[in-house]
């Protein structure tokens, strides 16, 4: 392996006389070598030792895993390596479906709370759309909510304008059709701030 200078422990490696053992039935990896190494030149070495695993995956492709985890068995490290894509897929789903692009806080509690809130909102959206015939789309639902809010603001402004003109308020609000996807150009609504004493 280029760029590494270190001690290769033959007691941990697989000798050429015996076949490489299976690491575990669950991992699907075959262990070829398990080494403790030191990185760097003799003048400028890393302070810590690293672990270097040579394995074959379930398709027979050779893999080299370098890690600083030294207290786990080799098959557990292979299992962690195998699950790396599952973790990546979960984070991609969080970014895409839950629309969590960045975290508000950086503590473990803040991240957990933000993810839980996003999951709760996502579950509520799925429940909302479970009775509808078309497939669920968070983007479409967000658009429908924006249209409904704009329609309510428009209706409130319309009612306020009628009252100011001395006309009676409208008797009922017209229903917003699902096919009405265009927002009104202007929302005639005045916002009045009330001062509290």
C-alpha positions as CSV (number, residue, x, y, z in Angstrom):
1,X,0.0,0.0,0.0
2,X,1.6,3.3,-1.1
3,X,2.0,6.1,1.4
4,X,2.1,4.0,4.5
5,X,5.0,3.1,6.6
6,X,4.3,0.9,9.5
7,X,4.3,-2.4,11.3
8,X,2.4,-5.2,9.7
9,X,1.4,-7.7,12.3
10,X,1.7,-11.2,10.8
11,X,-0.2,-12.7,13.7
12,X,-3.3,-10.8,12.7
13,X,-3.0,-11.5,8.9
14,X,-4.0,-14.5,7.0
15,X,-1.1,-16.8,6.1
16,X,-0.8,-18.2,2.6
17,X,-1.1,-21.8,3.8
18,X,-4.6,-21.5,5.1
19,X,-7.7,-20.3,3.3
20,X,-9.1,-16.9,4.3
21,X,-12.0,-17.3,6.8
22,X,-15.4,-15.9,6.3
23,X,-15.8,-12.9,8.5
24,X,-19.5,-13.5,9.2
25,X,-22.5,-15.0,7.4
26,X,-24.3,-11.8,7.9
27,X,-21.7,-9.5,6.3
28,X,-21.0,-11.4,3.1
29,X,-17.3,-10.3,3.3
30,X,-14.3,-12.5,3.3
31,X,-11.4,-11.3,5.4
32,X,-8.0,-11.4,3.7
33,X,-5.9,-9.4,6.1
34,X,-6.3,-7.5,9.4
35,X,-3.3,-5.1,10.1
36,X,-2.4,-2.4,12.5
37,X,-0.4,0.3,10.7
38,X,1.2,3.7,11.3
39,X,0.8,6.4,8.7
40,X,3.5,8.8,7.6
41,X,7.2,9.0,7.1
42,X,9.7,8.0,9.9
43,X,10.3,11.7,10.6
44,X,6.6,12.7,10.5
45,X,4.4,9.9,11.7
46,X,0.8,10.1,12.7
47,X,0.3,9.9,16.5
48,X,-2.2,7.1,16.3
49,X,-2.2,3.6,14.8
50,X,-4.8,2.7,12.3
51,X,-6.4,-0.5,11.3
52,X,-6.2,-1.8,7.7
53,X,-8.5,-4.5,6.5
54,X,-8.2,-6.4,3.2
55,X,-11.5,-8.0,2.3
56,X,-13.5,-9.5,-0.6
57,X,-17.1,-8.4,-0.9
58,X,-19.9,-10.7,-1.8
59,X,-19.2,-10.3,-5.5
60,X,-15.5,-11.1,-5.1
61,X,-14.3,-7.5,-5.5
62,X,-11.3,-6.6,-3.3
63,X,-11.8,-3.8,-0.8
64,X,-9.4,-2.0,1.4
65,X,-10.8,-0.5,4.6
66,X,-8.7,2.0,6.6
67,X,-10.2,2.9,10.0
68,X,-9.3,4.2,13.4
69,X,-11.7,1.8,15.1
70,X,-9.5,-0.7,16.8
71,X,-11.8,-2.2,19.5
72,X,-14.3,-3.9,17.2
73,X,-14.0,-7.3,15.5
74,X,-13.2,-7.2,11.8
75,X,-16.6,-8.6,10.8
76,X,-18.3,-5.7,12.7
77,X,-16.2,-3.2,10.8
78,X,-17.2,-4.9,7.5
79,X,-20.8,-4.7,8.6
80,X,-20.5,-1.0,9.3
81,X,-18.9,-0.5,5.9
82,X,-21.7,-2.4,4.2
83,X,-24.4,-0.3,5.9
84,X,-22.8,3.0,4.8
85,X,-25.0,3.2,1.8
86,X,-28.1,2.7,3.9
87,X,-27.1,5.7,5.9
88,X,-26.5,7.7,2.8
89,X,-29.9,6.8,1.4
90,X,-31.6,7.8,4.7
91,X,-29.8,11.2,4.6
92,X,-30.8,11.7,0.9
93,X,-34.4,10.9,1.8
94,X,-34.3,13.4,4.7
95,X,-33.0,16.1,2.4
96,X,-35.4,15.3,-0.4
97,X,-38.6,14.3,1.2
98,X,-38.5,16.1,4.6
99,X,-36.8,19.1,3.0
100,X,-34.3,19.4,5.8
101,X,-31.4,21.1,4.0
102,X,-29.5,22.2,7.0
103,X,-29.9,21.9,10.8
104,X,-31.0,24.9,12.9
105,X,-28.9,23.7,15.9
106,X,-25.8,21.6,16.2
107,X,-26.3,19.9,19.5
108,X,-27.6,16.3,19.4
109,X,-30.9,17.4,21.0
110,X,-31.5,20.1,18.5
111,X,-30.9,17.8,15.5
112,X,-33.2,15.1,17.0
113,X,-36.0,17.6,17.6
114,X,-35.7,19.0,14.1
115,X,-35.8,15.6,12.6
116,X,-38.7,14.5,14.7
117,X,-40.7,17.6,13.8
118,X,-40.0,17.0,10.1
119,X,-41.0,13.3,10.5
120,X,-44.3,14.3,12.2
121,X,-45.1,16.8,9.5
122,X,-44.3,14.3,6.8
123,X,-46.6,11.7,8.5
124,X,-49.4,14.2,8.8
125,X,-49.0,15.0,5.1
126,X,-49.1,11.3,4.2
127,X,-52.3,11.0,6.3
128,X,-53.8,14.0,4.6
129,X,-53.2,12.6,1.2
130,X,-54.1,9.0,2.0
131,X,-57.7,9.6,1.1
132,X,-57.0,11.2,-2.2
133,X,-56.7,9.3,-5.5
134,X,-53.6,11.0,-6.9
135,X,-50.1,10.1,-5.7
136,X,-48.6,11.9,-2.7
137,X,-46.3,14.8,-3.5
138,X,-45.0,17.1,-0.7
139,X,-44.3,19.8,-3.3
140,X,-47.8,19.7,-4.7
141,X,-49.3,19.9,-1.2
142,X,-47.1,22.9,-0.3
143,X,-48.3,24.6,-3.5
144,X,-52.0,23.9,-2.6
145,X,-51.5,25.3,0.9
146,X,-49.9,28.4,-0.5
147,X,-52.8,28.9,-2.9
148,X,-55.3,28.3,-0.1
149,X,-53.6,30.9,2.1
150,X,-53.5,33.4,-0.7
151,X,-57.2,32.8,-1.5
152,X,-58.0,33.4,2.2
153,X,-56.0,36.6,2.3
154,X,-57.7,37.7,-1.0
155,X,-61.2,36.9,0.5
156,X,-60.4,38.7,3.7
157,X,-59.3,41.8,1.7
158,X,-62.4,41.6,-0.4
159,X,-64.7,41.4,2.6
160,X,-62.8,44.3,4.3
161,X,-63.2,46.4,1.1
162,X,-67.0,45.7,1.0
163,X,-67.4,46.7,4.6
164,X,-65.4,49.9,4.1
165,X,-67.6,50.8,1.1
166,X,-70.7,50.4,3.2
167,X,-71.8,47.2,1.5
168,X,-72.9,44.1,3.4
169,X,-70.3,41.3,3.8
170,X,-70.6,38.4,1.4
171,X,-72.9,35.7,2.6
172,X,-70.6,32.8,1.8
173,X,-67.1,32.2,0.6
174,X,-66.7,30.6,-2.8
175,X,-65.1,27.3,-2.8
176,X,-61.5,27.0,-4.1
177,X,-61.3,24.4,-6.8
178,X,-58.3,22.1,-6.8
179,X,-57.7,23.0,-10.5
180,X,-57.2,26.7,-9.7
181,X,-53.5,26.7,-9.4
182,X,-52.8,30.4,-10.3
183,X,-52.3,32.8,-7.4
184,X,-54.2,36.1,-7.5
185,X,-52.0,38.9,-8.8
186,X,-52.9,41.3,-6.0
187,X,-54.3,40.6,-2.6
188,X,-56.3,43.7,-1.5
189,X,-55.7,43.3,2.2
190,X,-54.6,45.8,4.8
191,X,-52.8,44.8,7.9
192,X,-53.6,46.8,11.0
193,X,-51.3,46.5,14.0
194,X,-53.1,46.8,17.3
195,X,-51.2,48.4,20.1
196,X,-51.5,46.9,23.5
197,X,-51.1,49.0,26.7
